């Protein structure tokens, strides 16, 4: 079990921030990683080249993970709570 809060997933094009993607799904939970996926925002009127996934680890440290050209990622190097 992980105690982490997925704060946001943002889609961005250059300096333009679009709305948040929809349908965030946890696809797999492993000993030190979590696989997530999502769908592009409904109002996306352009090609999205990057998503930024931000989350907070247990203990308060914030993490930012950039994802290029895909709607899924693995959040790795997580510490399981015992």
Secondary structure, 3 states (H helix, E strand, C coil): CCCCEEEEEEEEECCEEEEECEEEEEEEECCCCEEEEEECCCCCCCCCCEEEEEEECCCCCEEEEEEECCCEEEECCCCCCC
